[in-house]
């Protein structure tokens, strides 16, 4: 519970400026429900490729405590469940959320260990025909990575 409270607590005033100071991070991709045509490794490679060559530069390395976490929780839901009654030719839809968060290790006074807390995040809701879910998740992740890159640029000090 303590970790949840700390994660919900406001970050320090200088934390946004620290986004631009991040030069190396690890990458974690979690797909909660299997998506046909989209694997966590492929999505991770897509994010890493998008981050190469950004300004300021950002390198993805394994095992670092500063982490970029991509969470995909989109599941198939049939139209009857969504609507509440059956209709002919009803389909299945991908419904859920995609989240991108920057996590850093934080410590609270009185605690023995540091724990990860989100210091920046963005999310998108997914509601689309199931057969298009993998493409939509990829598009939304690209959009959120661009938002992250823009946020890092916005707080970069001028030379």
Protein Blocks (a to p, Z undefined) as FASTA:
>chain_A
ZZmmmmmpccdfklmmmmmmpmbdcdddddfbacehiafklmmmmmmmmmgopacddddd
ehiabdcddddddddddfklmnopacehiacddedddddddddddddehiabdcdddfbd
cdddddddfklmmmmmmmmmmmmmmmmmmmmmmmpccZZ
